Amino acid sequence: MRPVIPKCSLCRRVQDDGETEVDQGIWSDLRVFLIKYDLRPIDVVFSHTFCPECAHAYRNAVLYGMPQSLKVSGDAGS
Ligand SMILES: [Zn+2]
């Protein structure tokens, strides 16, 4: 089974779980990541997400451009 690698949809970096605690959770350039682990793009499955920096930037963009009707409220309902 191919490993699932979280990949940022905006900056295209991938999350590197790392082999040591220091490495854990860092976001690396895709090519650097593939070389580091000697992988080919077809060896892994990418799950599209946002890295923390892009998530923050994206959230700000959404909030500033967002119509009032879509304003985030504490009540999500169900
Ligand atoms: Zn990103």
N, CA, C, O and the ligand as a Tripos MOL2 file, in Angstrom:
@<TRIPOS>MOLECULE
protein
  313   311    79     0     0
PROTEIN
NO_CHARGES

@<TRIPOS>ATOM
      1 N           0.8360   -1.2000    0.0000 N.3       1 MET1
      2 CA          0.0000    0.0000    0.0000 C.3       1 MET1
      3 C           0.8720    1.2520    0.0000 C.2       1 MET1
      4 O           1.8540    1.3320    0.7370 O.2       1 MET1
      5 N           0.5150    2.2080   -0.8130 N.am      2 ARG2
      6 CA          1.3290    3.4280   -0.9190 C.3       2 ARG2
      7 C           1.0300    4.3770    0.2400 C.2       2 ARG2
      8 O          -0.1220    4.5180    0.6510 O.2       2 ARG2
      9 N           2.0540    5.0160    0.7550 N.am      3 PRO3
     10 CA          1.8250    5.9630    1.8450 C.3       3 PRO3
     11 C           1.0530    7.1860    1.3620 C.2       3 PRO3
     12 O           1.2120    7.6310    0.2250 O.2       3 PRO3
     13 N           0.2180    7.7180    2.2460 N.am      4 VAL4
     14 CA         -0.5470    8.9330    1.9320 C.3       4 VAL4
     15 C           0.2020   10.1200    2.5100 C.2       4 VAL4
     16 O           0.4460   10.1910    3.7150 O.2       4 VAL4
     17 N           0.5610   11.0430    1.6450 N.am      5 ILE5
     18 CA          1.3550   12.2030    2.0510 C.3       5 ILE5
     19 C           0.5040   13.4630    1.9560 C.2       5 ILE5
     20 O           0.0160   13.7910    0.8750 O.2       5 ILE5
     21 N           0.3170   14.1750    3.0610 N.am      6 PRO6
     22 CA         -0.4190   15.4450    2.9820 C.3       6 PRO6
     23 C           0.3520   16.4530    2.1430 C.2       6 PRO6
     24 O           1.5370   16.6890    2.3770 O.2       6 PRO6
     25 N          -0.3210   17.0450    1.1690 N.am      7 LYS7
     26 CA          0.3280   17.9900    0.2620 C.3       7 LYS7
     27 C          -0.4660   19.2910    0.2480 C.2       7 LYS7
     28 O          -1.6850   19.2830    0.0750 O.2       7 LYS7
     29 N           0.2280   20.3990    0.4300 N.am      8 CYS8
     30 CA         -0.4440   21.7010    0.4380 C.3       8 CYS8
     31 C          -0.8870   22.0610   -0.9700 C.2       8 CYS8
     32 O          -0.0950   22.0220   -1.9120 O.2       8 CYS8
     33 N          -2.1520   22.4080   -1.1030 N.am      9 SER9
     34 CA         -2.6930   22.7360   -2.4160 C.3       9 SER9
     35 C          -2.2000   24.0860   -2.9180 C.2       9 SER9
     36 O          -2.2730   24.3530   -4.1180 O.2       9 SER9
     37 N          -1.7070   24.9290   -2.0460 N.am     10 LEU10
     38 CA         -1.2920   26.2690   -2.4470 C.3      10 LEU10
     39 C           0.2040   26.3450   -2.7340 C.2      10 LEU10
     40 O           0.5960   26.7470   -3.8290 O.2      10 LEU10
     41 N           1.0330   25.9730   -1.7890 N.am     11 CYS11
     42 CA          2.4830   26.0960   -2.0030 C.3      11 CYS11
     43 C           3.1020   24.7880   -2.4630 C.2      11 CYS11
     44 O           4.2880   24.7430   -2.7870 O.2      11 CYS11
     45 N           2.3170   23.7320   -2.4940 N.am     12 ARG12
     46 CA          2.7180   22.4360   -3.0280 C.3      12 ARG12
     47 C           3.8260   21.7680   -2.2140 C.2      12 ARG12
     48 O           4.4980   20.8630   -2.7070 O.2      12 ARG12
     49 N           4.0140   22.2000   -1.0010 N.am     13 ARG13
     50 CA          4.9360   21.4850   -0.1320 C.3      13 ARG13
     51 C           4.2240   20.2640    0.4360 C.2      13 ARG13
     52 O           2.9950   20.1940    0.4330 O.2      13 ARG13
     53 N           4.9980   19.3090    0.9190 N.am     14 VAL14
     54 CA          4.4220   18.1020    1.5040 C.3      14 VAL14
     55 C           4.8450   17.9910    2.9570 C.2      14 VAL14
     56 O           5.9140   18.4620    3.3450 O.2      14 VAL14
     57 N           3.9970   17.3630    3.7530 N.am     15 GLN15
     58 CA          4.3150   17.2030    5.1610 C.3      15 GLN15
     59 C           5.2150   15.9950    5.3370 C.2      15 GLN15
     60 O           4.9120   14.8930    4.8800 O.2      15 GLN15
     61 N           6.3170   16.2290    6.0040 N.am     16 ASP16
     62 CA          7.3080   15.1890    6.2280 C.3      16 ASP16
     63 C           7.2220   14.7390    7.6800 C.2      16 ASP16
     64 O           7.5850   15.4790    8.5950 O.2      16 ASP16
     65 N           6.7450   13.5400    7.8760 N.am     17 ASP17
     66 CA          6.6310   13.0410    9.2490 C.3      17 ASP17
     67 C           7.9880   12.7790    9.8650 C.2      17 ASP17
     68 O           8.1340   12.7340   11.0860 O.2      17 ASP17
     69 N           8.9720   12.6070    9.0110 N.am     18 GLY18
     70 CA         10.3370   12.5240    9.5000 C.3      18 GLY18
     71 C          10.6860   11.2070   10.1500 C.2      18 GLY18
     72 O           9.8240   10.4060   10.5110 O.2      18 GLY18
     73 N          11.9680   11.0180   10.2840 N.am     19 GLU19
     74 CA         12.4600    9.8010   10.9230 C.3      19 GLU19
     75 C          12.8900   10.0980   12.3450 C.2      19 GLU19
     76 O          13.1010    9.1830   13.1410 O.2      19 GLU19
     77 N          13.0180   11.3630   12.6620 N.am     20 THR20
     78 CA         13.3870   11.7610   14.0180 C.3      20 THR20
     79 C          12.3470   12.7590   14.5200 C.2      20 THR20
     80 O          11.5820   13.3210   13.7370 O.2      20 THR20
     81 N          12.3290   12.9690   15.8160 N.am     21 GLU21
     82 CA         11.3610   13.9030   16.3880 C.3      21 GLU21
     83 C          11.5470   15.3170   15.8500 C.2      21 GLU21
     84 O          10.5870   16.0710   15.6910 O.2      21 GLU21
     85 N          12.7990   15.6580   15.5750 N.am     22 VAL22
     86 CA         13.0930   17.0040   15.0790 C.3      22 VAL22
     87 C          12.4360   17.2410   13.7250 C.2      22 VAL22
     88 O          11.9840   18.3440   13.4170 O.2      22 VAL22
     89 N          12.3940   16.1730   12.9230 N.am     23 ASP23
     90 CA         11.8470   16.2960   11.5690 C.3      23 ASP23
     91 C          10.3270   16.3400   11.5450 C.2      23 ASP23
     92 O           9.7400   16.7960   10.5640 O.2      23 ASP23
     93 N           9.6940   15.8830   12.5880 N.am     24 GLN24
     94 CA          8.2620   15.6520   12.5200 C.3      24 GLN24
     95 C           7.4580   16.9080   12.2270 C.2      24 GLN24
     96 O           7.6370   17.9570   12.8450 O.2      24 GLN24
     97 N           6.5740   16.7550   11.2660 N.am     25 GLY25
     98 CA          5.6350   17.8230   10.9710 C.3      25 GLY25
     99 C           6.1770   18.9660   10.1510 C.2      25 GLY25
    100 O           5.4810   19.9630    9.9550 O.2      25 GLY25
    101 N           7.4120   18.8530    9.6620 N.am     26 ILE26
    102 CA          7.9120   19.9330    8.8240 C.3      26 ILE26
    103 C           7.3340   19.8030    7.4210 C.2      26 ILE26
    104 O           6.9990   18.7070    6.9710 O.2      26 ILE26
    105 N           7.2250   20.9310    6.7430 N.am     27 TRP27
    106 CA          6.6980   20.9450    5.3820 C.3      27 TRP27
    107 C           7.8530   21.1750    4.4320 C.2      27 TRP27
    108 O           8.5390   22.1950    4.4950 O.2      27 TRP27
    109 N           8.0590   20.2000    3.5410 N.am     28 SER28
    110 CA          9.2160   20.2260    2.6640 C.3      28 SER28
    111 C           8.7910   20.4200    1.2220 C.2      28 SER28
    112 O           7.6710   20.0890    0.8320 O.2      28 SER28
    113 N           9.7110   20.9630    0.4400 N.am     29 ASP29
    114 CA          9.5310   20.9880   -0.9970 C.3      29 ASP29
    115 C           9.3450   19.5500   -1.4950 C.2      29 ASP29
    116 O          10.0300   18.6340   -1.0420 O.2      29 ASP29
    117 N           8.4180   19.3680   -2.4230 N.am     30 LEU30
    118 CA          8.0930   18.0180   -2.8860 C.3      30 LEU30
    119 C           9.3140   17.2870   -3.4270 C.2      30 LEU30
    120 O           9.5230   16.1120   -3.1280 O.2      30 LEU30
    121 N          10.1220   17.9870   -4.2280 N.am     31 ARG31
    122 CA         11.2900   17.3180   -4.8220 C.3      31 ARG31
    123 C          12.2860   16.9120   -3.7490 C.2      31 ARG31
    124 O          12.8660   15.8290   -3.8080 O.2      31 ARG31
    125 N          12.4810   17.7880   -2.7670 N.am     32 VAL32
    126 CA         13.3910   17.4760   -1.6630 C.3      32 VAL32
    127 C          12.9000   16.2450   -0.9150 C.2      32 VAL32
    128 O          13.6770   15.3610   -0.5550 O.2      32 VAL32
    129 N          11.6090   16.2110   -0.6960 N.am     33 PHE33
    130 CA         11.0000   15.0930    0.0210 C.3      33 PHE33
    131 C          11.2020   13.7780   -0.7310 C.2      33 PHE33
    132 O          11.5910   12.7680   -0.1440 O.2      33 PHE33
    133 N          10.9330   13.8060   -2.0360 N.am     34 LEU34
    134 CA         11.0440   12.5730   -2.8250 C.3      34 LEU34
    135 C          12.4850   12.0790   -2.8720 C.2      34 LEU34
    136 O          12.7440   10.8770   -2.8090 O.2      34 LEU34
    137 N          13.4180   13.0220   -2.9830 N.am     35 ILE35
    138 CA         14.8380   12.6410   -3.0100 C.3      35 ILE35
    139 C          15.2590   12.0840   -1.6550 C.2      35 ILE35
    140 O          15.9780   11.0880   -1.5740 O.2      35 ILE35
    141 N          14.8010   12.7410   -0.5960 N.am     36 LYS36
    142 CA         15.1790   12.3240    0.7530 C.3      36 LYS36
    143 C          14.8020   10.8680    1.0200 C.2      36 LYS36
    144 O          15.5750   10.1170    1.6140 O.2      36 LYS36
    145 N          13.6090   10.4780    0.5750 N.am     37 TYR37
    146 CA         13.1330    9.1250    0.8400 C.3      37 TYR37
    147 C          13.2710    8.2020   -0.3710 C.2      37 TYR37
    148 O          12.7890    7.0690   -0.3600 O.2      37 TYR37
    149 N          13.9430    8.7070   -1.4270 N.am     38 ASP38
    150 CA         14.1560    7.9160   -2.6300 C.3      38 ASP38
    151 C          12.8260    7.3840   -3.1670 C.2      38 ASP38
    152 O          12.6730    6.1890   -3.4200 O.2      38 ASP38
    153 N          11.8860    8.2840   -3.3310 N.am     39 LEU39
    154 CA         10.5560    7.9230   -3.8200 C.3      39 LEU39
    155 C          10.3140    8.5530   -5.1850 C.2      39 LEU39
    156 O          10.9340    9.5540   -5.5440 O.2      39 LEU39
    157 N           9.4130    7.9550   -5.9270 N.am     40 ARG40
    158 CA          8.9060    8.5780   -7.1370 C.3      40 ARG40
    159 C           7.4880    9.0710   -6.8400 C.2      40 ARG40
    160 O           6.8280    8.5520   -5.9400 O.2      40 ARG40
    161 N           7.0220   10.0620   -7.5870 N.am     41 PRO41
    162 CA          5.6560   10.5600   -7.3170 C.3      41 PRO41
    163 C           4.6130    9.4570   -7.3620 C.2      41 PRO41
    164 O           3.6140    9.5240   -6.6450 O.2      41 PRO41
    165 N           4.8300    8.4320   -8.2010 N.am     42 ILE42
    166 CA          3.8330    7.3530   -8.2880 C.3      42 ILE42
    167 C           3.9080    6.4000   -7.1090 C.2      42 ILE42
    168 O           3.0540    5.5270   -6.9560 O.2      42 ILE42
    169 N           4.9330    6.5630   -6.2680 N.am     43 ASP43
    170 CA          5.0690    5.6770   -5.1120 C.3      43 ASP43
    171 C           4.2090    6.1220   -3.9350 C.2      43 ASP43
    172 O           4.0430    5.3830   -2.9640 O.2      43 ASP43
    173 N           3.6720    7.3180   -4.0240 N.am     44 VAL44
    174 CA          2.9000    7.8390   -2.8970 C.3      44 VAL44
    175 C           1.5570    8.3610   -3.3810 C.2      44 VAL44
    176 O           1.3610    8.6170   -4.5680 O.2      44 VAL44
    177 N           0.6380    8.5120   -2.4380 N.am     45 VAL45
    178 CA         -0.6700    9.1050   -2.7250 C.3      45 VAL45
    179 C          -0.7150   10.4480   -1.9890 C.2      45 VAL45
    180 O          -0.4100   10.5170   -0.7990 O.2      45 VAL45
    181 N          -1.0940   11.5020   -2.6950 N.am     46 PHE46
    182 CA         -1.1550   12.8060   -2.0610 C.3      46 PHE46
    183 C          -2.5690   13.0960   -1.5820 C.2      46 PHE46
    184 O          -3.5400   12.9050   -2.3140 O.2      46 PHE46
    185 N          -2.6680   13.5570   -0.3480 N.am     47 SER47
    186 CA         -3.9520   14.0480    0.1400 C.3      47 SER47
    187 C          -3.8520   15.5600    0.1750 C.2      47 SER47
    188 O          -2.9400   16.1150    0.7890 O.2      47 SER47
    189 N          -4.7730   16.2140   -0.4720 N.am     48 HIS48
    190 CA         -4.6670   17.6590   -0.6250 C.3      48 HIS48
    191 C          -5.1750   18.3760    0.6210 C.2      48 HIS48
    192 O          -6.2800   18.1380    1.1060 O.2      48 HIS48
    193 N          -4.3280   19.2530    1.1080 N.am     49 THR49
    194 CA         -4.6500   19.9850    2.3190 C.3      49 THR49
    195 C          -3.9500   21.3310    2.2450 C.2      49 THR49
    196 O          -3.4090   21.6970    1.2010 O.2      49 THR49
    197 N          -3.9560   22.0630    3.3380 N.am     50 PHE50
    198 CA         -3.1900   23.3040    3.4220 C.3      50 PHE50
    199 C          -2.1640   23.1620    4.5290 C.2      50 PHE50
    200 O          -2.4510   22.6120    5.5920 O.2      50 PHE50
    201 N          -0.9560   23.6660    4.2690 N.am     51 CYS51
    202 CA          0.0290   23.7030    5.3400 C.3      51 CYS51
    203 C          -0.3800   24.8150    6.3180 C.2      51 CYS51
    204 O          -1.2130   25.6510    5.9680 O.2      51 CYS51
    205 N           0.1780   24.8440    7.5190 N.am     52 PRO52
    206 CA         -0.2640   25.8250    8.5100 C.3      52 PRO52
    207 C          -0.1630   27.2660    8.0170 C.2      52 PRO52
    208 O          -1.0550   28.0720    8.2790 O.2      52 PRO52
    209 N           0.9100   27.5950    7.3090 N.am     53 GLU53
    210 CA          1.0700   28.9700    6.8290 C.3      53 GLU53
    211 C           0.0190   29.3290    5.7930 C.2      53 GLU53
    212 O          -0.5700   30.4090    5.8470 O.2      53 GLU53
    213 N          -0.2160   28.4270    4.8480 N.am     54 CYS54
    214 CA         -1.2030   28.7020    3.8100 C.3      54 CYS54
    215 C          -2.6130   28.6900    4.3950 C.2      54 CYS54
    216 O          -3.4660   29.4770    3.9840 O.2      54 CYS54
    217 N          -2.8520   27.8070    5.3430 N.am     55 ALA55
    218 CA         -4.1630   27.7660    5.9800 C.3      55 ALA55
    219 C          -4.4530   29.1000    6.6540 C.2      55 ALA55
    220 O          -5.5700   29.6140    6.5960 O.2      55 ALA55
    221 N          -3.4170   29.6560    7.3000 N.am     56 HIS56
    222 CA         -3.5720   30.9340    7.9820 C.3      56 HIS56
    223 C          -3.8410   32.0460    6.9640 C.2      56 HIS56
    224 O          -4.7430   32.8630    7.1490 O.2      56 HIS56
    225 N          -3.0470   32.0660    5.8890 N.am     57 ALA57
    226 CA         -3.2110   33.1000    4.8600 C.3      57 ALA57
    227 C          -4.5670   32.9670    4.1760 C.2      57 ALA57
    228 O          -5.2420   33.9590    3.9000 O.2      57 ALA57
    229 N          -4.9490   31.7310    3.9120 N.am     58 TYR58
    230 CA         -6.2030   31.4750    3.2300 C.3      58 TYR58
    231 C          -7.3810   31.8920    4.1100 C.2      58 TYR58
    232 O          -8.3580   32.4660    3.6310 O.2      58 TYR58
    233 N          -7.2710   31.5950    5.3850 N.am     59 ARG59
    234 CA         -8.3410   31.9470    6.3180 C.3      59 ARG59
    235 C          -8.5150   33.4530    6.3700 C.2      59 ARG59
    236 O          -9.6380   33.9560    6.3740 O.2      59 ARG59
    237 N          -7.3970   34.1750    6.4090 N.am     60 ASN60
    238 CA         -7.4790   35.6250    6.4310 C.3      60 ASN60
    239 C          -8.1260   36.1550    5.1600 C.2      60 ASN60
    240 O          -8.9540   37.0640    5.2070 O.2      60 ASN60
    241 N          -7.7430   35.5780    4.0220 N.am     61 ALA61
    242 CA         -8.3020   36.0210    2.7450 C.3      61 ALA61
    243 C          -9.8010   35.7710    2.7180 C.2      61 ALA61
    244 O         -10.5780   36.6120    2.2650 O.2      61 ALA61
    245 N         -10.1870   34.6250    3.2000 N.am     62 VAL62
    246 CA        -11.6020   34.2840    3.2280 C.3      62 VAL62
    247 C         -12.3630   35.2140    4.1660 C.2      62 VAL62
    248 O         -13.4440   35.6990    3.8300 O.2      62 VAL62
    249 N         -11.7990   35.4560    5.3300 N.am     63 LEU63
    250 CA        -12.4950   36.2830    6.3090 C.3      63 LEU63
    251 C         -12.6620   37.7030    5.8090 C.2      63 LEU63
    252 O         -13.7270   38.2980    5.9750 O.2      63 LEU63
    253 N         -11.6180   38.2560    5.1970 N.am     64 TYR64
    254 CA        -11.6960   39.6440    4.7550 C.3      64 TYR64
    255 C         -12.6030   39.8050    3.5450 C.2      64 TYR64
    256 O         -13.2220   40.8530    3.3580 O.2      64 TYR64
    257 N         -12.6790   38.7390    2.7060 N.am     65 GLY65
    258 CA        -13.4870   38.8560    1.5010 C.3      65 GLY65
    259 C         -14.8740   38.2540    1.6450 C.2      65 GLY65
    260 O         -15.6900   38.2920    0.7250 O.2      65 GLY65
    261 N         -15.1170   37.7000    2.8200 N.am     66 MET66
    262 CA        -16.3180   36.9040    2.9850 C.3      66 MET66
    263 C         -17.5860   37.7380    3.1920 C.2      66 MET66
    264 O         -17.5890   38.6550    4.0140 O.2      66 MET66
    265 N         -18.6520   37.4370    2.4660 N.am     67 PRO67
    266 CA        -19.9200   38.1210    2.7100 C.3      67 PRO67
    267 C         -20.4320   37.8310    4.1260 C.2      67 PRO67
    268 O         -20.1560   36.7790    4.7040 O.2      67 PRO67
    269 N         -21.1760   38.7820    4.6550 N.am     68 GLN68
    270 CA        -21.6180   38.6560    6.0460 C.3      68 GLN68
    271 C         -22.4870   37.4100    6.2560 C.2      68 GLN68
    272 O         -22.4940   36.8330    7.3440 O.2      68 GLN68
    273 N         -23.2090   37.0040    5.2270 N.am     69 SER69
    274 CA        -24.0940   35.8380    5.3610 C.3      69 SER69
    275 C         -23.3260   34.5430    5.5950 C.2      69 SER69
    276 O         -23.8620   33.5630    6.1120 O.2      69 SER69
    277 N         -22.0450   34.5660    5.1950 N.am     70 LEU70
    278 CA        -21.2440   33.3620    5.3740 C.3      70 LEU70
    279 C         -20.3660   33.4340    6.6130 C.2      70 LEU70
    280 O         -19.5230   32.5670    6.8470 O.2      70 LEU70
    281 N         -20.5740   34.4730    7.3940 N.am     71 LYS71
    282 CA        -19.7640   34.6670    8.5850 C.3      71 LYS71
    283 C         -19.7760   33.4160    9.4620 C.2      71 LYS71
    284 O         -20.8200   32.7970    9.6680 O.2      71 LYS71
    285 N         -18.6220   33.0610    9.9640 N.am     72 VAL72
    286 CA        -18.5230   31.8820   10.8100 C.3      72 VAL72
    287 C         -19.2180   32.1610   12.1360 C.2      72 VAL72
    288 O         -18.9350   33.1550   12.8050 O.2      72 VAL72
    289 N         -20.1240   31.2760   12.5010 N.am     73 SER73
    290 CA        -20.7570   31.4040   13.8060 C.3      73 SER73
    291 C         -20.4150   30.1820   14.6480 C.2      73 SER73
    292 O         -19.9890   29.1500   14.1290 O.2      73 SER73
    293 N         -20.6040   30.3140   15.9240 N.am     74 GLY74
    294 CA        -20.2750   29.1980   16.8090 C.3      74 GLY74
    295 C         -21.2400   28.0570   16.6890 C.2      74 GLY74
    296 O         -20.9450   26.9460   17.1270 O.2      74 GLY74
    297 N         -22.4060   28.3090   16.0980 N.am     75 ASP75
    298 CA        -23.4410   27.2820   16.0360 C.3      75 ASP75
    299 C         -23.4210   26.5830   14.6850 C.2      75 ASP75
    300 O         -23.9180   27.1230   13.6960 O.2      75 ASP75
    301 N         -22.8570   25.4000   14.6390 N.am     76 ALA76
    302 CA        -22.7540   24.6840   13.3850 C.3      76 ALA76
    303 C         -24.0180   23.9070   13.0600 C.2      76 ALA76
    304 O         -24.1940   23.4670   11.9240 O.2      76 ALA76
    305 N         -24.8960   23.7300   14.0290 N.am     77 GLY77
    306 CA        -26.0960   22.9430   13.8130 C.3      77 GLY77
    307 C         -25.7250   21.4830   13.5830 C.2      77 GLY77
    308 O         -24.6250   21.0440   13.9200 O.2      77 GLY77
    309 N         -26.6900   20.7200   12.9880 N.am     78 SER78
    310 CA        -26.3260   19.3490   12.6580 C.3      78 SER78
    311 C         -27.2800   18.7750   11.6230 C.2      78 SER78
    312 O         -27.1310   17.6230   11.2190 O.2      78 SER78
    313 ZN          1.2470   25.8440    1.8680 Zn       79 ZN79
@<TRIPOS>BOND
     1     1     2 1
     2     2     3 1
     3     3     4 2
     4     3     5 am
     5     5     6 1
     6     6     7 1
     7     7     8 2
     8     7     9 am
     9     9    10 1
    10    10    11 1
    11    11    12 2
    12    11    13 am
    13    13    14 1
    14    14    15 1
    15    15    16 2
    16    15    17 am
    17    17    18 1
    18    18    19 1
    19    19    20 2
    20    19    21 am
    21    21    22 1
    22    22    23 1
    23    23    24 2
    24    23    25 am
    25    25    26 1
    26    26    27 1
    27    27    28 2
    28    27    29 am
    29    29    30 1
    30    30    31 1
    31    31    32 2
    32    31    33 am
    33    33    34 1
    34    34    35 1
    35    35    36 2
    36    35    37 am
    37    37    38 1
    38    38    39 1
    39    39    40 2
    40    39    41 am
    41    41    42 1
    42    42    43 1
    43    43    44 2
    44    43    45 am
    45    45    46 1
    46    46    47 1
    47    47    48 2
    48    47    49 am
    49    49    50 1
    50    50    51 1
    51    51    52 2
    52    51    53 am
    53    53    54 1
    54    54    55 1
    55    55    56 2
    56    55    57 am
    57    57    58 1
    58    58    59 1
    59    59    60 2
    60    59    61 am
    61    61    62 1
    62    62    63 1
    63    63    64 2
    64    63    65 am
    65    65    66 1
    66    66    67 1
    67    67    68 2
    68    67    69 am
    69    69    70 1
    70    70    71 1
    71    71    72 2
    72    71    73 am
    73    73    74 1
    74    74    75 1
    75    75    76 2
    76    75    77 am
    77    77    78 1
    78    78    79 1
    79    79    80 2
    80    79    81 am
    81    81    82 1
    82    82    83 1
    83    83    84 2
    84    83    85 am
    85    85    86 1
    86    86    87 1
    87    87    88 2
    88    87    89 am
    89    89    90 1
    90    90    91 1
    91    91    92 2
    92    91    93 am
    93    93    94 1
    94    94    95 1
    95    95    96 2
    96    95    97 am
    97    97    98 1
    98    98    99 1
    99    99   100 2
   100    99   101 am
   101   101   102 1
   102   102   103 1
   103   103   104 2
   104   103   105 am
   105   105   106 1
   106   106   107 1
   107   107   108 2
   108   107   109 am
   109   109   110 1
   110   110   111 1
   111   111   112 2
   112   111   113 am
   113   113   114 1
   114   114   115 1
   115   115   116 2
   116   115   117 am
   117   117   118 1
   118   118   119 1
   119   119   120 2
   120   119   121 am
   121   121   122 1
   122   122   123 1
   123   123   124 2
   124   123   125 am
   125   125   126 1
   126   126   127 1
   127   127   128 2
   128   127   129 am
   129   129   130 1
   130   130   131 1
   131   131   132 2
   132   131   133 am
   133   133   134 1
   134   134   135 1
   135   135   136 2
   136   135   137 am
   137   137   138 1
   138   138   139 1
   139   139   140 2
   140   139   141 am
   141   141   142 1
   142   142   143 1
   143   143   144 2
   144   143   145 am
   145   145   146 1
   146   146   147 1
   147   147   148 2
   148   147   149 am
   149   149   150 1
   150   150   151 1
   151   151   152 2
   152   151   153 am
   153   153   154 1
   154   154   155 1
   155   155   156 2
   156   155   157 am
   157   157   158 1
   158   158   159 1
   159   159   160 2
   160   159   161 am
   161   161   162 1
   162   162   163 1
   163   163   164 2
   164   163   165 am
   165   165   166 1
   166   166   167 1
   167   167   168 2
   168   167   169 am
   169   169   170 1
   170   170   171 1
   171   171   172 2
   172   171   173 am
   173   173   174 1
   174   174   175 1
   175   175   176 2
   176   175   177 am
   177   177   178 1
   178   178   179 1
   179   179   180 2
   180   179   181 am
   181   181   182 1
   182   182   183 1
   183   183   184 2
   184   183   185 am
   185   185   186 1
   186   186   187 1
   187   187   188 2
   188   187   189 am
   189   189   190 1
   190   190   191 1
   191   191   192 2
   192   191   193 am
   193   193   194 1
   194   194   195 1
   195   195   196 2
   196   195   197 am
   197   197   198 1
   198   198   199 1
   199   199   200 2
   200   199   201 am
   201   201   202 1
   202   202   203 1
   203   203   204 2
   204   203   205 am
   205   205   206 1
   206   206   207 1
   207   207   208 2
   208   207   209 am
   209   209   210 1
   210   210   211 1
   211   211   212 2
   212   211   213 am
   213   213   214 1
   214   214   215 1
   215   215   216 2
   216   215   217 am
   217   217   218 1
   218   218   219 1
   219   219   220 2
   220   219   221 am
   221   221   222 1
   222   222   223 1
   223   223   224 2
   224   223   225 am
   225   225   226 1
   226   226   227 1
   227   227   228 2
   228   227   229 am
   229   229   230 1
   230   230   231 1
   231   231   232 2
   232   231   233 am
   233   233   234 1
   234   234   235 1
   235   235   236 2
   236   235   237 am
   237   237   238 1
   238   238   239 1
   239   239   240 2
   240   239   241 am
   241   241   242 1
   242   242   243 1
   243   243   244 2
   244   243   245 am
   245   245   246 1
   246   246   247 1
   247   247   248 2
   248   247   249 am
   249   249   250 1
   250   250   251 1
   251   251   252 2
   252   251   253 am
   253   253   254 1
   254   254   255 1
   255   255   256 2
   256   255   257 am
   257   257   258 1
   258   258   259 1
   259   259   260 2
   260   259   261 am
   261   261   262 1
   262   262   263 1
   263   263   264 2
   264   263   265 am
   265   265   266 1
   266   266   267 1
   267   267   268 2
   268   267   269 am
   269   269   270 1
   270   270   271 1
   271   271   272 2
   272   271   273 am
   273   273   274 1
   274   274   275 1
   275   275   276 2
   276   275   277 am
   277   277   278 1
   278   278   279 1
   279   279   280 2
   280   279   281 am
   281   281   282 1
   282   282   283 1
   283   283   284 2
   284   283   285 am
   285   285   286 1
   286   286   287 1
   287   287   288 2
   288   287   289 am
   289   289   290 1
   290   290   291 1
   291   291   292 2
   292   291   293 am
   293   293   294 1
   294   294   295 1
   295   295   296 2
   296   295   297 am
   297   297   298 1
   298   298   299 1
   299   299   300 2
   300   299   301 am
   301   301   302 1
   302   302   303 1
   303   303   304 2
   304   303   305 am
   305   305   306 1
   306   306   307 1
   307   307   308 2
   308   307   309 am
   309   309   310 1
   310   310   311 1
   311   311   312 2
@<TRIPOS>SUBSTRUCTURE
     1 MET1         2 RESIDUE 1 A MET
     2 ARG2         6 RESIDUE 1 A ARG
     3 PRO3        10 RESIDUE 1 A PRO
     4 VAL4        14 RESIDUE 1 A VAL
     5 ILE5        18 RESIDUE 1 A ILE
     6 PRO6        22 RESIDUE 1 A PRO
     7 LYS7        26 RESIDUE 1 A LYS
     8 CYS8        30 RESIDUE 1 A CYS
     9 SER9        34 RESIDUE 1 A SER
    10 LEU10       38 RESIDUE 1 A LEU
    11 CYS11       42 RESIDUE 1 A CYS
    12 ARG12       46 RESIDUE 1 A ARG
    13 ARG13       50 RESIDUE 1 A ARG
    14 VAL14       54 RESIDUE 1 A VAL
    15 GLN15       58 RESIDUE 1 A GLN
    16 ASP16       62 RESIDUE 1 A ASP
    17 ASP17       66 RESIDUE 1 A ASP
    18 GLY18       70 RESIDUE 1 A GLY
    19 GLU19       74 RESIDUE 1 A GLU
    20 THR20       78 RESIDUE 1 A THR
    21 GLU21       82 RESIDUE 1 A GLU
    22 VAL22       86 RESIDUE 1 A VAL
    23 ASP23       90 RESIDUE 1 A ASP
    24 GLN24       94 RESIDUE 1 A GLN
    25 GLY25       98 RESIDUE 1 A GLY
    26 ILE26      102 RESIDUE 1 A ILE
    27 TRP27      106 RESIDUE 1 A TRP
    28 SER28      110 RESIDUE 1 A SER
    29 ASP29      114 RESIDUE 1 A ASP
    30 LEU30      118 RESIDUE 1 A LEU
    31 ARG31      122 RESIDUE 1 A ARG
    32 VAL32      126 RESIDUE 1 A VAL
    33 PHE33      130 RESIDUE 1 A PHE
    34 LEU34      134 RESIDUE 1 A LEU
    35 ILE35      138 RESIDUE 1 A ILE
    36 LYS36      142 RESIDUE 1 A LYS
    37 TYR37      146 RESIDUE 1 A TYR
    38 ASP38      150 RESIDUE 1 A ASP
    39 LEU39      154 RESIDUE 1 A LEU
    40 ARG40      158 RESIDUE 1 A ARG
    41 PRO41      162 RESIDUE 1 A PRO
    42 ILE42      166 RESIDUE 1 A ILE
    43 ASP43      170 RESIDUE 1 A ASP
    44 VAL44      174 RESIDUE 1 A VAL
    45 VAL45      178 RESIDUE 1 A VAL
    46 PHE46      182 RESIDUE 1 A PHE
    47 SER47      186 RESIDUE 1 A SER
    48 HIS48      190 RESIDUE 1 A HIS
    49 THR49      194 RESIDUE 1 A THR
    50 PHE50      198 RESIDUE 1 A PHE
    51 CYS51      202 RESIDUE 1 A CYS
    52 PRO52      206 RESIDUE 1 A PRO
    53 GLU53      210 RESIDUE 1 A GLU
    54 CYS54      214 RESIDUE 1 A CYS
    55 ALA55      218 RESIDUE 1 A ALA
    56 HIS56      222 RESIDUE 1 A HIS
    57 ALA57      226 RESIDUE 1 A ALA
    58 TYR58      230 RESIDUE 1 A TYR
    59 ARG59      234 RESIDUE 1 A ARG
    60 ASN60      238 RESIDUE 1 A ASN
    61 ALA61      242 RESIDUE 1 A ALA
    62 VAL62      246 RESIDUE 1 A VAL
    63 LEU63      250 RESIDUE 1 A LEU
    64 TYR64      254 RESIDUE 1 A TYR
    65 GLY65      258 RESIDUE 1 A GLY
    66 MET66      262 RESIDUE 1 A MET
    67 PRO67      266 RESIDUE 1 A PRO
    68 GLN68      270 RESIDUE 1 A GLN
    69 SER69      274 RESIDUE 1 A SER
    70 LEU70      278 RESIDUE 1 A LEU
    71 LYS71      282 RESIDUE 1 A LYS
    72 VAL72      286 RESIDUE 1 A VAL
    73 SER73      290 RESIDUE 1 A SER
    74 GLY74      294 RESIDUE 1 A GLY
    75 ASP75      298 RESIDUE 1 A ASP
    76 ALA76      302 RESIDUE 1 A ALA
    77 GLY77      306 RESIDUE 1 A GLY
    78 SER78      310 RESIDUE 1 A SER
    79 ZN79       313 GROUP 0 **** ****
